Amino acid sequence: MEELAFAIGKNIREKRRANGLPQDRFALVAGIDRSYMGRIERGEVSITVEKLYRIAAALQCEPVALLPKISSIHLQPPHKANKSSLKKRQ
């Protein structure tokens, strides 16, 4: 998960800089605290989908433009549940 947060933060920072926006002004436009925006860009926090959309709107791009390609990150494989563990949950 940390790798994903880092990749998203990097994409946000690159897009912000390409738009010529300083971080403090960008955070104000996005309605996000400047220090929290710094943590997002450094990949220290995982953001919600809502924040992703707010950031994309402030950058005037689609949220998908801020997401890394799945082939560029290494996600842990999902935990495979066996039939007996599924029955226990129900």
C-alpha positions in Angstrom: 0.0 0.0 0.0 2.9 2.4 0.7 4.2 2.0 -2.8 0.8 3.0 -4.2 0.5 6.0 -1.9 4.0 7.1 -3.0 3.2 6.7 -6.7 0.0 8.7 -6.4 1.7 11.4 -4.5 4.5 11.6 -7.0 2.0 11.9 -9.9 0.1 14.7 -8.0 3.3 16.6 -7.4 4.4 16.3 -11.0 1.0 17.4 -12.3 0.9 20.3 -9.8 4.4 21.5 -10.8 3.6 21.1 -14.5 0.6 23.5 -13.9 3.0 26.0 -12.2 1.2 25.8 -8.8 3.0 26.3 -5.6 2.0 23.7 -3.0 0.4 26.1 -0.6 -1.8 27.7 -3.3 -2.7 24.3 -4.7 -3.7 23.0 -1.3 -6.0 26.1 -0.8 -7.7 25.5 -4.2 -8.2 21.8 -3.4 -9.5 22.6 0.1 -6.9 20.5 1.8 -4.5 21.6 4.6 -1.1 22.5 3.2 0.8 20.2 5.5 -1.5 17.3 4.7 -1.0 18.0 1.0 2.7 17.7 1.6 2.2 14.3 3.3 0.1 13.2 0.3 2.7 14.3 -2.2 5.4 12.5 -0.2 3.3 9.3 -0.1 3.1 9.3 3.7 -0.7 8.9 3.7 -3.3 7.0 1.6 -6.0 9.3 0.4 -9.7 8.6 0.0 -11.4 8.5 -3.4 -13.1 11.7 -2.5 -9.8 13.5 -1.9 -8.5 12.1 -5.2 -11.4 13.6 -7.0 -11.0 17.0 -5.2 -7.3 17.0 -6.1 -8.0 16.1 -9.7 -10.6 18.9 -9.9 -8.1 21.4 -8.6 -5.6 20.2 -11.3 -8.3 20.2 -13.9 -7.7 16.6 -14.9 -9.5 13.3 -14.6 -8.7 11.3 -11.4 -7.4 8.4 -13.5 -4.6 10.7 -14.7 -3.2 10.7 -11.2 -3.2 6.9 -10.8 -0.1 4.8 -11.6 -0.3 2.0 -14.1 -0.9 -1.3 -12.3 2.3 -2.7 -13.9 4.4 0.0 -12.4 3.7 -1.0 -8.8 4.0 -4.2 -6.8 0.8 -4.9 -4.9 0.5 -7.8 -2.5 -1.6 -10.5 -4.0 -5.1 -10.7 -2.5 -5.6 -13.2 0.2 -7.3 -16.3 -1.2 -10.1 -17.5 1.0 -10.9 -21.2 1.0 -14.5 -22.5 1.2 -14.3 -23.4 4.9 -13.2 -19.8 5.9 -16.0 -18.4 3.8 -18.6 -20.5 5.6 -17.2 -19.4 9.0 -17.8 -15.7 8.0 -21.4 -16.3 7.1 
